[in-house]
Amino acid sequence: MISERLRIGEAAARAGVNIQTLRYYERRGLLEKPTRSVSGYRQYDAEAPRLVRFIKRAQDLGFTLDDVEELLRFRKQGRSPRRVRPLAAAKIHDIDEKIRRLTAMRGALTQLIDSCSCDGSESPCPILEALEIEVEGPAKIESPRIGRR
């Protein structure tokens, strides 16, 4: 039985991505290099779009392409829950940390907005002043009411 062969455009369309995505995944080694027709066209097997959708879903859940490489290795081995679960748990930890940082950023911006009267007066803008404060290490936004007691 001969399996269905897809040109790059059709494989990309079935996967819901653009052609450059398939080429990039090939270069990264996430997608096996397809065979070539006599005229040089890439010929993907019918599994390629399914694999690309797997990669995209993993990315949608926050996995990096390096993580995806590992997930694909586990997938080939027949799904190893003992190995996959810690990766997913670590991803939840990463997401929680991002939420914490975003919440802190939102709080700082809210305080800056609340401290800005924008009444047309000549007083300095507290938002611009906060952005000019020099701090050691990673940039931290402070306003006269943030981080001062």
DSSP file (Angstrom, degrees, kcal/mol; ACC not computed):
  #  RESIDUE AA STRUCTURE BP1 BP2  ACC     N-H-->O    O-->H-N    N-H-->O    O-->H-N    TCO  KAPPA ALPHA  PHI   PSI    X-CA   Y-CA   Z-CA
    1    1 A M              0   0    0      0, 0.0     2,-0.5     0, 0.0     0, 0.0   0.000 360.0 360.0 360.0 126.7    0.0    0.0    0.0
    2    2 A I        -     0   0    0      1,-0.0     2,-0.1     3,-0.0     3,-0.1  -0.746 360.0-132.2 -89.2 126.5    1.4    3.4   -1.0
    3    3 A S        -     0   0    0     -2,-0.5     2,-0.1     1,-0.1    -1,-0.0  -0.442  31.6 -92.5 -78.5 154.8    1.0    6.1    1.5
    4    4 A E        -     0   0    0     -2,-0.1    42,-0.8     1,-0.0     2,-0.4  -0.405  38.3-152.1 -66.4 136.8   -0.3    9.5    0.5
    5    5 A R  E     -A   45   0A   0     40,-0.2     2,-0.4    -2,-0.1    40,-0.2  -0.931   9.0-160.9-113.1 136.5    2.4   12.0   -0.4
    6    6 A L  E     -A   44   0A   0     38,-3.1    38,-3.4    -2,-0.4     2,-0.1  -0.937  15.1-129.0-120.7 137.3    1.7   15.7    0.1
    7    7 A R     >  -     0   0    0     -2,-0.4     4,-2.7    36,-0.2     5,-0.2  -0.377  40.4 -99.4 -72.7 164.4    3.5   18.7   -1.4
    8    8 A I  H  > S+     0   0    0     34,-0.4     4,-2.7     1,-0.2     5,-0.2   0.867 121.2  51.8 -58.7 -41.3    4.6   21.4    1.0
    9    9 A G  H  > S+     0   0    0      2,-0.2     4,-2.3     1,-0.2    -1,-0.2   0.905 112.9  44.6 -63.8 -41.3    1.7   23.7    0.4
   10   10 A E  H  > S+     0   0    0      2,-0.2     4,-2.5    -3,-0.2    -2,-0.2   0.903 113.7  49.8 -70.5 -40.7   -0.9   21.0    0.9
   11   11 A A  H  X S+     0   0    0     -4,-2.7     4,-1.7     2,-0.2    -2,-0.2   0.920 112.5  48.2 -62.8 -43.0    0.9   19.7    4.1
   12   12 A A  H  X>S+     0   0    0     -4,-2.7     5,-2.3    -5,-0.2     4,-1.3   0.923 111.4  50.0 -63.1 -44.4    1.1   23.2    5.5
   13   13 A A  H  <5S+     0   0    0     -4,-2.3     3,-0.4     1,-0.2    -2,-0.2   0.916 110.9  48.9 -61.3 -44.0   -2.6   23.8    4.7
   14   14 A R  H  <5S+     0   0    0     -4,-2.5    -1,-0.2     1,-0.2    -2,-0.2   0.833 114.1  46.6 -65.0 -31.6   -3.6   20.6    6.4
   15   15 A A  H  <5S-     0   0    0     -4,-1.7    -1,-0.2    -5,-0.2    -2,-0.2   0.652 111.0-122.5 -84.3 -15.8   -1.5   21.5    9.4
   16   16 A G  T  <5S+     0   0    0     -4,-1.3     2,-0.2    -3,-0.4    -3,-0.2   0.801  75.5 104.1  78.4  29.3   -2.9   25.0    9.6
   17   17 A V  S   <S-     0   0    0     -5,-2.3    -1,-0.3    -6,-0.1     2,-0.2  -0.769  72.5 -98.1-130.1 175.8    0.6   26.7    9.2
   18   18 A N    >>  -     0   0    0     -2,-0.2     4,-1.2    -3,-0.1     3,-0.7  -0.533  36.5-105.7 -94.0 168.7    2.5   28.4    6.5
   19   19 A I  H 3> S+     0   0    0      1,-0.3     4,-2.1     2,-0.2     5,-0.2   0.860 117.8  60.0 -60.1 -38.8    5.2   26.8    4.4
   20   20 A Q  H 3> S+     0   0    0      1,-0.2     4,-2.6     2,-0.2    -1,-0.3   0.835  99.4  58.1 -62.2 -31.7    8.0   28.6    6.2
   21   21 A T  H <> S+     0   0    0     -3,-0.7     4,-2.7     2,-0.2    -1,-0.2   0.930 106.0  48.2 -63.8 -44.6    6.9   26.9    9.4
   22   22 A L  H  X S+     0   0    0     -4,-1.2     4,-2.0     1,-0.2    -2,-0.2   0.929 112.8  48.3 -60.9 -44.4    7.4   23.5    7.9
   23   23 A R  H  X S+     0   0    0     -4,-2.1     4,-2.4     1,-0.2    -1,-0.2   0.901 111.9  49.7 -62.8 -40.5   10.8   24.4    6.5
   24   24 A Y  H  X S+     0   0    0     -4,-2.6     4,-2.5     1,-0.2     6,-0.2   0.929 109.3  50.8 -65.0 -45.1   11.8   25.8    9.9
   25   25 A Y  H  X>S+     0   0    0     -4,-2.7     5,-1.9     1,-0.2     6,-1.5   0.861 109.6  52.2 -61.8 -34.3   10.7   22.7   11.7
   26   26 A E  H ><5S+     0   0    0     -4,-2.0     3,-1.0    -5,-0.2    -1,-0.2   0.953 109.6  48.1 -62.8 -49.4   12.7   20.7    9.3
   27   27 A R  H 3<5S+     0   0    0     -4,-2.4    -2,-0.2     1,-0.3    -1,-0.2   0.877 111.7  50.5 -60.2 -38.1   15.8   22.8   10.0
   28   28 A R  H 3<5S-     0   0    0     -4,-2.5    -1,-0.3    -5,-0.1    -2,-0.2   0.634 113.9-119.4 -73.9 -14.0   15.2   22.4   13.7
   29   29 A G  T <<5S+     0   0    0     -3,-1.0    -3,-0.2    -4,-0.7    -2,-0.1   0.559  84.0 116.3  85.2   8.6   14.9   18.6   13.3
   30   30 A L  S   <S+     0   0    0     -5,-1.9     2,-0.5    -6,-0.2    -4,-0.2   0.796  78.2  40.7 -76.0 -28.4   11.4   18.5   14.7
   31   31 A L  S    S-     0   0    0     -6,-1.5    -2,-0.3    -9,-0.1    -1,-0.2  -0.977  94.7-115.7-122.7 129.7   10.1   17.3   11.3
   32   32 A E        -     0   0    0     -2,-0.5    -6,-0.1     1,-0.1    -5,-0.1  -0.316  39.1 -98.3 -63.2 145.7   11.9   14.7    9.3
   33   33 A K        -     0   0    0     -7,-0.1    -1,-0.1     1,-0.1   -10,-0.0  -0.482  46.6-126.8 -63.1 129.4   13.2   15.9    6.0
   34   34 A P        -     0   0    0      0, 0.0    10,-0.2     0, 0.0    -1,-0.1  -0.305  22.2 -99.3 -76.5 162.5   10.7   14.8    3.4
   35   35 A T  E     -B   43   0B   0      8,-1.1     8,-2.8     7,-0.1     2,-0.4  -0.300  39.2-126.1 -69.1 166.5   11.5   12.7    0.4
   36   36 A R  E     -B   42   0B   0      6,-0.2     6,-0.2    -2,-0.0     5,-0.1  -0.927  11.5-126.6-119.3 143.3   11.9   14.6   -2.9
   37   37 A S    >   -     0   0    0      4,-2.7     3,-2.0    -2,-0.4     6,-0.0  -0.281  39.6 -96.6 -74.1 170.8   10.1   14.0   -6.1
   38   38 A V  T 3  S+     0   0    0      1,-0.3    -1,-0.1     2,-0.1    -2,-0.0   0.857 129.4  51.9 -56.9 -35.0   12.1   13.6   -9.3
   39   39 A S  T 3  S-     0   0    0      2,-0.1    -1,-0.3     1,-0.0    -2,-0.0   0.424 125.1-103.7 -85.6   2.7   11.5   17.3  -10.0
   40   40 A G  S <  S+     0   0    0     -3,-2.0     2,-0.2     1,-0.3    -2,-0.1   0.434  70.4 144.5  96.8  -0.8   12.7   18.3   -6.5
   41   41 A Y        -     0   0    0      1,-0.1    -4,-2.7    -5,-0.1    -1,-0.3  -0.477  55.5-110.6 -72.9 140.9    9.4   18.9   -4.8
   42   42 A R  E     -B   36   0B   0     -6,-0.2     2,-0.5    -2,-0.2   -34,-0.4  -0.477  29.7-159.7 -65.8 140.3    9.2   18.0   -1.1
   43   43 A Q  E     -B   35   0B   0     -8,-2.8    -8,-1.1   -36,-0.2   -36,-0.2  -0.897   7.7-167.4-128.4 102.2    6.8   15.1   -0.5
   44   44 A Y  E     -A    6   0A   0    -38,-3.4   -38,-3.1    -2,-0.5     2,-0.1  -0.561  20.4-120.8 -86.4 149.6    5.5   14.8    3.0
   45   45 A D  E >   -A    5   0A   0    -40,-0.2     3,-1.5    -2,-0.2   -40,-0.2  -0.431  34.2-100.9 -81.7 168.7    3.8   11.7    4.3
   46   46 A A  T 3> S+     0   0    0    -42,-0.8     4,-0.5     1,-0.3    -1,-0.1   0.672 119.0  64.1 -65.7 -17.2    0.2   12.0    5.6
   47   47 A E  H 3> S+     0   0    0      1,-0.2     4,-2.3     2,-0.1    -1,-0.3   0.740  82.5  80.2 -76.8 -24.1    1.5   12.0    9.2
   48   48 A A  H <> S+     0   0    0     -3,-1.5     4,-2.5     1,-0.2     5,-0.2   0.893  90.8  47.8 -55.9 -48.4    3.4   15.3    8.8
   49   49 A P  H  > S+     0   0    0      0, 0.0     4,-2.3     0, 0.0    -1,-0.2   0.894 111.9  51.5 -61.1 -36.9    0.4   17.6    9.2
   50   50 A R  H  X S+     0   0    0     -4,-0.5     4,-1.9    -3,-0.2    -2,-0.2   0.914 110.5  48.6 -63.9 -42.1   -0.6   15.7   12.3
   51   51 A L  H  X S+     0   0    0     -4,-2.3     4,-2.2     2,-0.2    -1,-0.2   0.896 110.2  51.0 -64.3 -41.7    2.9   16.0   13.8
   52   52 A V  H  X S+     0   0    0     -4,-2.5     4,-2.6     1,-0.2    -1,-0.2   0.896 108.6  51.4 -64.5 -39.9    2.9   19.7   13.0
   53   53 A R  H  X S+     0   0    0     -4,-2.3     4,-2.6     2,-0.2    -1,-0.2   0.884 107.9  53.4 -63.6 -37.5   -0.4   20.2   14.8
   54   54 A F  H  X S+     0   0    0     -4,-1.9     4,-2.3     2,-0.2    -2,-0.2   0.937 110.3  47.3 -58.2 -47.8    1.0   18.3   17.8
   55   55 A I  H  X S+     0   0    0     -4,-2.2     4,-2.3     1,-0.2    -2,-0.2   0.925 112.6  48.4 -61.4 -46.2    3.9   20.8   17.8
   56   56 A K  H  X S+     0   0    0     -4,-2.6     4,-2.5     2,-0.2    -1,-0.2   0.891 110.8  50.4 -64.9 -39.9    1.6   23.8   17.6
   57   57 A R  H  X S+     0   0    0     -4,-2.6     4,-1.3     2,-0.2    -1,-0.2   0.910 110.0  50.9 -64.3 -40.8   -0.6   22.5   20.4
   58   58 A A  H  <>S+     0   0    0     -4,-2.3     5,-2.3     1,-0.2     3,-0.4   0.915 111.0  48.3 -61.7 -42.6    2.4   22.0   22.6
   59   59 A Q  H ><5S+     0   0    0     -4,-2.3     3,-2.0     1,-0.2    -2,-0.2   0.898 106.0  57.5 -63.8 -39.9    3.5   25.6   21.8
   60   60 A D  H 3<5S+     0   0    0     -4,-2.5    -1,-0.2     1,-0.3    -2,-0.2   0.797 104.2  53.6 -60.3 -27.7    0.0   26.8   22.6
   61   61 A L  T 3<5S-     0   0    0     -4,-1.3    -1,-0.3    -3,-0.4    -2,-0.2   0.402 129.4 -98.0 -88.0   2.5    0.4   25.3   26.0
   62   62 A G  T < 5S+     0   0    0     -3,-2.0     2,-0.2     1,-0.3    -3,-0.2   0.443  74.1 144.5 100.4   0.5    3.7   27.1   26.6
   63   63 A F      < -     0   0    0     -5,-2.3    -1,-0.3    -6,-0.2    -2,-0.1  -0.533  44.1-132.7 -73.8 137.7    6.2   24.5   25.7
   64   64 A T     >  -     0   0    0     -2,-0.2     4,-2.5     1,-0.1     5,-0.1  -0.332  27.4-104.2 -77.9 168.5    9.3   25.8   23.9
   65   65 A L  H  > S+     0   0    0      2,-0.2     4,-2.1     1,-0.2     5,-0.1   0.832 125.3  55.5 -65.7 -29.7   10.6   24.1   20.8
   66   66 A D  H  > S+     0   0    0      2,-0.2     4,-1.6     1,-0.2    -1,-0.2   0.924 109.0  47.3 -64.8 -42.7   13.3   22.6   22.9
   67   67 A D  H  > S+     0   0    0      1,-0.2     4,-2.6     2,-0.2    -2,-0.2   0.912 109.2  54.6 -60.2 -42.2   10.6   21.1   25.2
   68   68 A V  H  X S+     0   0    0     -4,-2.5     4,-2.9     1,-0.2     5,-0.2   0.882 102.1  57.0 -62.1 -39.0    8.8   19.9   22.1
   69   69 A E  H  X S+     0   0    0     -4,-2.1     4,-1.8     1,-0.2    -1,-0.2   0.928 110.1  45.1 -56.2 -44.2   11.9   18.1   20.9
   70   70 A E  H  X S+     0   0    0     -4,-1.6     4,-2.3     2,-0.2    -2,-0.2   0.917 111.7  51.4 -66.7 -42.8   11.8   16.2   24.2
   71   71 A L  H  X S+     0   0    0     -4,-2.6     4,-2.5     1,-0.2    -2,-0.2   0.889 108.7  52.1 -60.8 -39.0    8.1   15.5   23.9
   72   72 A L  H  X S+     0   0    0     -4,-2.9     4,-2.3     2,-0.2    -1,-0.2   0.880 107.3  52.1 -66.2 -37.1    8.6   14.2   20.4
   73   73 A R  H  X S+     0   0    0     -4,-1.8     4,-1.5    -5,-0.2    -2,-0.2   0.932 111.9  46.4 -62.4 -44.1   11.3   11.8   21.7
   74   74 A F  H  <>S+     0   0    0     -4,-2.3     5,-1.8     1,-0.2     4,-0.3   0.885 109.6  55.0 -64.0 -38.4    8.9   10.6   24.4
   75   75 A R  H ><5S+     0   0    0     -4,-2.5     3,-1.3     1,-0.2    -1,-0.2   0.909 107.3  49.4 -61.1 -42.8    6.1   10.3   21.8
   76   76 A K  H 3<5S+     0   0    0     -4,-2.3    -1,-0.2     1,-0.3    -2,-0.2   0.833 105.9  58.0 -65.5 -31.6    8.3    8.0   19.6
   77   77 A Q  T 3<5S-     0   0    0     -4,-1.5    -1,-0.3    -5,-0.2    -2,-0.2   0.479 129.7 -93.1 -78.9  -1.3    9.1    5.9   22.7
   78   78 A G  T < 5S-     0   0    0     -3,-1.3    -3,-0.2    -4,-0.3    -2,-0.2   0.806  72.3 -61.4  95.2  32.7    5.4    5.2   23.2
   79   79 A R      < -     0   0    0     -5,-1.8    -4,-0.1     1,-0.2     3,-0.1   0.894  50.4-152.7  59.7 107.7    4.4    7.9   25.6
   80   80 A S    >>  -     0   0    0      1,-0.2     4,-2.3     2,-0.0     3,-1.9  -0.829   8.8-172.1-110.2  90.4    6.2    7.8   28.9
   81   81 A P  H 3> S+     0   0    0      0, 0.0     4,-2.5     0, 0.0    -1,-0.2   0.834  83.9  60.7 -54.3 -35.1    3.9    9.4   31.5
   82   82 A R  H 34 S+     0   0    0      1,-0.2    -2,-0.0     2,-0.2    -3,-0.0   0.776 114.0  36.5 -64.8 -23.6    6.6    9.4   34.2
   83   83 A R  H <> S+     0   0    0     -3,-1.9     4,-0.8     2,-0.1    -1,-0.2   0.777 118.4  48.0 -95.7 -32.3    8.8   11.6   31.9
   84   84 A V  H  X S+     0   0    0     -4,-2.3     4,-2.2     1,-0.2     3,-0.3   0.893 101.9  62.3 -77.7 -40.0    6.1   13.8   30.4
   85   85 A R  H  X S+     0   0    0     -4,-2.5     4,-2.7     1,-0.2     5,-0.2   0.902 101.2  51.1 -56.9 -46.3    4.3   14.7   33.6
   86   86 A P  H  > S+     0   0    0      0, 0.0     4,-2.5     0, 0.0    -1,-0.2   0.875 109.2  52.6 -60.6 -34.7    7.3   16.5   35.2
   87   87 A L  H  X S+     0   0    0     -4,-0.8     4,-1.9    -3,-0.3    -2,-0.2   0.928 111.5  45.6 -63.6 -43.6    7.7   18.5   32.0
   88   88 A A  H  X S+     0   0    0     -4,-2.2     4,-2.0     2,-0.2    -1,-0.2   0.899 112.6  50.7 -66.2 -40.4    4.0   19.6   32.2
   89   89 A A  H  X S+     0   0    0     -4,-2.7     4,-2.0     1,-0.2    -2,-0.2   0.897 109.6  50.6 -64.4 -40.1    4.3   20.3   35.9
   90   90 A A  H  X S+     0   0    0     -4,-2.5     4,-2.4     1,-0.2    -1,-0.2   0.869 107.8  53.9 -64.0 -36.0    7.4   22.5   35.3
   91   91 A K  H  X S+     0   0    0     -4,-1.9     4,-2.5     2,-0.2    -2,-0.2   0.896 106.1  51.8 -66.4 -39.2    5.5   24.3   32.6
   92   92 A I  H  X S+     0   0    0     -4,-2.0     4,-2.8     2,-0.2    -2,-0.2   0.912 109.0  51.2 -61.6 -41.7    2.7   25.1   35.1
   93   93 A H  H  X S+     0   0    0     -4,-2.0     4,-2.2     2,-0.2    -2,-0.2   0.926 110.1  49.1 -60.2 -44.5    5.3   26.4   37.5
   94   94 A D  H  X S+     0   0    0     -4,-2.4     4,-2.3     2,-0.2    -2,-0.2   0.911 111.6  49.2 -60.1 -43.1    6.7   28.7   34.7
   95   95 A I  H  X S+     0   0    0     -4,-2.5     4,-2.6     2,-0.2    -2,-0.2   0.920 109.7  51.2 -63.9 -44.1    3.1   29.9   33.9
   96   96 A D  H  X S+     0   0    0     -4,-2.8     4,-2.4     1,-0.2    -1,-0.2   0.898 110.3  50.0 -59.8 -40.3    2.5   30.7   37.5
   97   97 A E  H  X S+     0   0    0     -4,-2.2     4,-2.5     2,-0.2    -1,-0.2   0.906 110.4  49.4 -65.5 -41.5    5.7   32.7   37.7
   98   98 A K  H  X S+     0   0    0     -4,-2.3     4,-3.0     2,-0.2     5,-0.2   0.909 110.4  50.8 -63.2 -41.1    4.7   34.6   34.6
   99   99 A I  H  X S+     0   0    0     -4,-2.6     4,-2.7     2,-0.2    -2,-0.2   0.918 109.7  50.8 -62.2 -42.8    1.3   35.3   36.0
  100  100 A R  H  X S+     0   0    0     -4,-2.4     4,-2.1     2,-0.2    -2,-0.2   0.932 113.4  44.8 -59.7 -46.0    3.0   36.6   39.2
  101  101 A R  H  X S+     0   0    0     -4,-2.5     4,-2.5     2,-0.2    -2,-0.2   0.916 114.1  48.8 -65.9 -42.5    5.3   38.9   37.3
  102  102 A L  H  X S+     0   0    0     -4,-3.0     4,-2.7     2,-0.2    -1,-0.2   0.886 110.2  51.9 -64.8 -38.0    2.5   40.1   35.0
  103  103 A T  H  X S+     0   0    0     -4,-2.7     4,-2.4    -5,-0.2    -1,-0.2   0.906 110.6  48.2 -64.0 -41.5    0.3   40.8   38.1
  104  104 A A  H  X S+     0   0    0     -4,-2.1     4,-2.4     2,-0.2    -2,-0.2   0.907 112.2  49.2 -64.5 -41.5    3.1   42.8   39.6
  105  105 A M  H  X S+     0   0    0     -4,-2.5     4,-2.7     2,-0.2     5,-0.2   0.920 111.0  49.9 -62.7 -43.7    3.6   44.7   36.4
  106  106 A R  H  X S+     0   0    0     -4,-2.7     4,-2.5     1,-0.2    -2,-0.2   0.912 111.0  49.5 -61.8 -42.7   -0.1   45.4   36.2
  107  107 A G  H  X S+     0   0    0     -4,-2.4     4,-2.3     2,-0.2    -1,-0.2   0.917 111.6  48.3 -62.5 -43.8   -0.1   46.7   39.8
  108  108 A A  H  X S+     0   0    0     -4,-2.4     4,-2.2     1,-0.2    -2,-0.2   0.920 113.6  46.8 -64.1 -43.3    2.8   49.0   39.2
  109  109 A L  H  X S+     0   0    0     -4,-2.7     4,-2.6     2,-0.2    -2,-0.2   0.884 110.4  53.2 -66.7 -37.3    1.3   50.4   36.0
  110  110 A T  H  X S+     0   0    0     -4,-2.5     4,-2.6    -5,-0.2    -2,-0.2   0.927 109.8  48.0 -62.2 -44.4   -2.1   50.9   37.8
  111  111 A Q  H  X S+     0   0    0     -4,-2.3     4,-1.7     2,-0.2    -2,-0.2   0.899 111.5  50.6 -63.4 -40.0   -0.4   52.8   40.5
  112  112 A L  H  X S+     0   0    0     -4,-2.2     4,-0.5     2,-0.2    -2,-0.2   0.928 111.7  47.1 -63.7 -43.5    1.5   54.9   38.0
  113  113 A I  H >< S+     0   0    0     -4,-2.6     3,-1.1     1,-0.2    -2,-0.2   0.914 111.0  52.0 -63.8 -42.1   -1.7   55.7   36.1
  114  114 A D  H 3< S+     0   0    0     -4,-2.6    -1,-0.2     1,-0.2    -2,-0.2   0.810 108.2  52.1 -64.2 -29.2   -3.5   56.6   39.4
  115  115 A S  H 3< S+     0   0    0     -4,-1.7     2,-0.6    -5,-0.2    -1,-0.2   0.535  92.6  89.4 -84.2  -5.9   -0.7   59.0   40.3
  116  116 A C    <<  -     0   0    0     -3,-1.1     9,-0.1    -4,-0.5    -4,-0.0  -0.821  49.8-178.8 -97.9 119.0   -0.9   60.8   37.0
  117  117 A S        -     0   0    0     -2,-0.6    -1,-0.2     4,-0.0     8,-0.1   0.799  12.0-164.2 -86.4 -28.6   -3.4   63.7   37.0
  118  118 A C        +     0   0    0      1,-0.2    -2,-0.1     3,-0.0     7,-0.0   0.867  36.0 145.9  46.5  41.6   -2.9   64.6   33.3
  119  119 A D  S    S-     0   0    0      1,-0.0    -1,-0.2     2,-0.0     3,-0.1   0.331  71.9-104.1 -92.5   8.9   -4.6   67.9   34.2
  120  120 A G  S    S+     0   0    0      1,-0.2    -2,-0.0     3,-0.1    -1,-0.0   0.475  76.3 139.2  85.5   1.1   -2.5   69.9   31.7
  121  121 A S        -     0   0    0      1,-0.1    -1,-0.2     3,-0.0    -3,-0.0  -0.218  65.7-114.7 -73.4 170.5   -0.3   71.4   34.5
  122  122 A E  S    S+     0   0    0     -3,-0.1    -1,-0.1     2,-0.0     3,-0.1   0.363  74.4 123.8 -87.5   5.3    3.4   71.8   34.0
  123  123 A S  S    S-     0   0    0      1,-0.1    -3,-0.1     3,-0.0    -2,-0.0  -0.349  73.9 -93.2 -67.3 149.3    4.2   69.3   36.8
  124  124 A P        -     0   0    0      0, 0.0    -1,-0.1     0, 0.0    -3,-0.0  -0.251  40.9-106.1 -63.2 149.4    6.4   66.4   35.7
  125  125 A C     >  -     0   0    0      1,-0.2     4,-2.4    -3,-0.1     5,-0.2  -0.652  21.7-151.4 -77.4 120.6    4.7   63.3   34.5
  126  126 A P  H  > S+     0   0    0      0, 0.0     4,-2.2     0, 0.0    -1,-0.2   0.799  94.9  56.4 -65.4 -27.0    5.0   60.6   37.2
  127  127 A I  H  > S+     0   0    0      2,-0.2     4,-1.6     1,-0.2     5,-0.1   0.951 110.5  42.7 -68.8 -47.6    4.9   57.8   34.6
  128  128 A L  H  > S+     0   0    0      1,-0.2     4,-0.9     2,-0.2    -1,-0.2   0.890 113.6  53.2 -65.0 -38.3    7.9   59.2   32.7
  129  129 A E  H >X S+     0   0    0     -4,-2.4     3,-0.7     1,-0.2     4,-0.7   0.918 107.5  51.2 -61.5 -42.7    9.7   59.9   35.9
  130  130 A A  H >< S+     0   0    0     -4,-2.2     3,-0.7     1,-0.2    12,-0.6   0.853 106.9  53.8 -63.9 -34.4    9.3   56.3   37.1
  131  131 A L  H 3< S+     0   0    0     -4,-1.6    -1,-0.2     1,-0.2    -2,-0.2   0.716 106.9  52.9 -73.0 -19.4   10.7   55.1   33.8
  132  132 A E  H << S+     0   0    0     -4,-0.9    -1,-0.2    -3,-0.7     2,-0.2   0.556  79.0 113.7 -92.7  -8.2   13.8   57.2   34.2
  133  133 A I    <<  -     0   0    0     -4,-0.7     2,-0.5    -3,-0.7     7,-0.2  -0.461  63.5-137.8 -65.9 128.4   14.6   55.9   37.7
  134  134 A E        +     0   0    0     -2,-0.2     2,-0.3     5,-0.1    -1,-0.1  -0.759  27.6 176.0 -91.8 132.6   17.9   53.9   37.6
  135  135 A V        -     0   0    0     -2,-0.5     2,-0.2     2,-0.2     4,-0.0  -0.922  32.9-106.7-131.0 157.5   18.0   50.7   39.5
  136  136 A E  S    S+     0   0    0     -2,-0.3     4,-0.0     3,-0.0     0, 0.0  -0.577  85.9   0.9 -77.7 146.0   20.5   47.9   39.9
  137  137 A G  S    S+     0   0    0     -2,-0.2    -2,-0.2     2,-0.0     3,-0.1  -0.351 120.3   8.2  77.4-156.1   19.7   44.7   38.2
  138  138 A P  S    S-     0   0    0      0, 0.0    -2,-0.0     0, 0.0     0, 0.0  -0.264  94.7 -89.6 -61.1 145.6   16.6   44.1   36.1
  139  139 A A        -     0   0    0      1,-0.0     2,-0.4    -5,-0.0    -5,-0.1  -0.293  45.7-169.6 -58.6 133.3   14.5   47.2   35.4
  140  140 A K        -     0   0    0     -7,-0.2     2,-0.5    -3,-0.1    -7,-0.1  -0.994  17.3-133.2-126.8 133.4   11.9   47.9   38.1
  141  141 A I        +     0   0    0     -2,-0.4     2,-0.4    -9,-0.0   -10,-0.1  -0.741  31.3 171.5 -88.5 126.1    9.2   50.4   37.7
  142  142 A E        -     0   0    0    -12,-0.6    -9,-0.2    -2,-0.5     5,-0.1  -0.985  13.9-169.6-131.7 145.7    8.7   52.7   40.7
  143  143 A S    >   -     0   0    0     -2,-0.4     3,-1.5   -12,-0.1     5,-0.1  -0.732  50.8 -89.1-117.7 174.4    6.6   55.7   41.2
  144  144 A P  T 3  S+     0   0    0      0, 0.0     4,-0.0     0, 0.0   -32,-0.0   0.786 132.9  41.7 -55.6 -23.7    6.7   58.1   44.1
  145  145 A R  T 3  S+     0   0    0      2,-0.1     2,-0.5   -34,-0.1     3,-0.2   0.479  99.7  86.6-101.8  -3.2    4.0   55.8   45.7
  146  146 A I  S <  S-     0   0    0     -3,-1.5     3,-0.1     1,-0.2   -38,-0.0  -0.856 105.5  -8.8-102.9 127.0    5.6   52.4   44.7
  147  147 A G  S    S+     0   0    0     -2,-0.5     2,-0.4     1,-0.2    -1,-0.2   0.577 107.0 107.7  73.4   9.4    8.2   50.8   46.8
  148  148 A R              0   0    0     -3,-0.2    -1,-0.2    -5,-0.1    -5,-0.0  -0.956 360.0 360.0-122.4 140.2    8.6   53.7   49.1
  149  149 A R              0   0    0     -2,-0.4    -1,-0.1    -3,-0.1    -4,-0.0   0.397 360.0 360.0-117.6 360.0    7.4   54.0   52.7
